[in-house]
């Protein structure tokens, strides 16, 4: 649900598990990545996100390039790089 929220321009607070850290740094102002299971850090980040203005339209436009076609192209680049080695 993280990518869906970001695609709508909604800033996120997300735990740094799986691919979340890479997603959160892929563009500016997507939100805040916090340590997993750190309730205090989560609350602080949530307050920061809620109190700071975000340009949702700009964020949604920046994130809109991450389509299924873009994802498939990146996967094929990895596969092609592996077969060349």
Secondary structure, 3 states (H helix, E strand, C coil): CHHHHHHCCCCEEEECCCCHHHHHCCCCCCEEEECCCCHHHHHHHHHHHHHCCCCHHHHHHHHCCCCHHHHHHHHHHHHHHHHHC
